[in-house]
């Protein structure tokens, strides 16, 4: 059974929380809204002061996404990765990924074949 002292614990300025033995304990009093921030000087930080510029994380593509982008079969992309050592492939165990920027640079270097006509 929980017993409370009606004079102090039920005041809206105090928070109550149960303890491990089932009794209610009081925490620090809640400050009224009109006094919040009045005792401290406040400064507004600009985003340039508070946030450091971080480099963007690279985007890695799966074989399925590369195949869809190049409009070929997924097995064709995997065959290219196995046969062409210049293709920028990242292998971790059995997982194969392509960094998007490196793949675009590699594709830009590739030249289309000249037609035989």
C-alpha positions as CSV (number, residue, x, y, z in Angstrom):
1,X,0.0,0.0,0.0
2,X,1.3,3.4,-0.9
3,X,1.0,6.2,1.7
4,X,1.5,9.8,0.9
5,X,1.6,13.0,3.0
6,X,-1.2,15.1,1.5
7,X,0.5,18.4,2.3
8,X,3.8,18.0,0.4
9,X,3.7,15.2,-2.1
10,X,0.5,16.1,-3.9
11,X,1.7,19.6,-4.6
12,X,1.9,20.1,-8.4
13,X,5.4,21.6,-8.0
14,X,6.9,18.3,-6.9
15,X,7.3,15.1,-9.0
16,X,6.7,11.7,-7.5
17,X,8.3,8.5,-8.4
18,X,7.9,5.0,-6.8
19,X,10.9,3.5,-5.1
20,X,11.9,-0.1,-5.1
21,X,10.0,-0.7,-1.8
22,X,6.7,0.7,-3.2
23,X,6.8,4.1,-1.4
24,X,6.7,7.4,-3.2
25,X,9.7,9.6,-3.2
26,X,9.9,13.2,-4.2
27,X,12.3,14.6,-6.7
28,X,13.5,18.2,-7.1
29,X,10.7,20.7,-7.4
30,X,9.6,21.8,-10.9
31,X,10.4,25.4,-11.7
32,X,7.5,27.5,-12.8
33,X,7.6,28.5,-16.5
34,X,7.9,32.2,-15.8
35,X,11.3,31.7,-14.0
36,X,12.9,29.4,-16.5
37,X,15.8,31.0,-18.2
38,X,15.6,34.2,-16.1
39,X,18.6,33.4,-13.8
40,X,21.0,32.6,-16.7
41,X,22.2,34.6,-19.5
42,X,21.3,33.0,-22.8
43,X,23.2,33.2,-26.0
44,X,22.0,31.9,-29.3
45,X,24.5,29.7,-31.1
46,X,24.6,30.0,-34.9
47,X,24.8,26.8,-36.9
48,X,28.3,27.7,-38.0
49,X,29.5,27.8,-34.4
50,X,27.9,24.6,-33.2
51,X,28.1,22.2,-36.2
52,X,31.3,21.0,-37.7
53,X,31.3,20.1,-41.4
54,X,31.5,16.4,-41.8
55,X,32.3,14.6,-45.1
56,X,29.4,12.9,-46.7
57,X,29.3,9.1,-46.3
58,X,29.9,7.2,-49.6
59,X,27.0,5.5,-51.2
60,X,27.5,1.8,-51.9
61,X,25.5,0.1,-54.6
62,X,24.4,-3.6,-54.7
63,X,24.8,-5.7,-57.9
64,X,21.0,-5.5,-58.4
65,X,21.1,-1.6,-58.3
66,X,24.1,-1.5,-60.7
67,X,22.4,-3.9,-63.1
68,X,19.2,-1.8,-63.0
69,X,21.2,1.4,-63.6
70,X,23.1,-0.1,-66.6
71,X,20.0,-2.0,-67.9
72,X,21.7,-5.3,-67.9
73,X,21.3,-8.6,-66.1
74,X,22.6,-8.9,-62.5
75,X,24.8,-11.9,-63.5
76,X,26.4,-9.7,-66.3
77,X,27.4,-7.1,-63.7
78,X,28.9,-9.9,-61.5
79,X,30.7,-11.3,-64.5
80,X,32.2,-7.9,-65.3
81,X,33.3,-7.5,-61.7
82,X,35.1,-10.9,-61.9
83,X,36.7,-10.4,-65.3
84,X,37.6,-6.7,-65.4
85,X,40.2,-5.8,-62.7
86,X,39.8,-2.1,-63.5
87,X,36.1,-2.1,-62.3
88,X,36.0,-0.5,-58.8
89,X,34.6,-3.4,-56.9
90,X,34.6,-3.7,-53.1
91,X,34.5,-7.3,-51.8
92,X,34.1,-8.2,-48.1
93,X,33.8,-11.9,-47.9
94,X,31.0,-12.9,-50.4
95,X,29.5,-9.4,-50.4
96,X,30.2,-7.3,-53.5
97,X,29.5,-3.6,-53.6
98,X,30.4,-0.6,-55.7
99,X,31.0,2.9,-54.4
100,X,28.7,5.1,-56.5
101,X,31.2,7.9,-57.3
102,X,34.0,5.5,-58.2
103,X,31.7,3.5,-60.5
104,X,30.6,6.7,-62.2
105,X,34.2,7.7,-62.8
106,X,35.0,4.2,-64.1
107,X,32.0,4.4,-66.5
108,X,33.1,7.8,-67.8
109,X,36.5,6.4,-68.7
110,X,34.9,3.6,-70.7
111,X,34.5,4.5,-74.3
112,X,31.8,3.0,-76.6
113,X,33.1,0.8,-79.4
114,X,33.2,2.3,-82.9
115,X,30.7,0.8,-85.2
116,X,32.0,-1.4,-88.0
117,X,30.0,0.4,-90.8
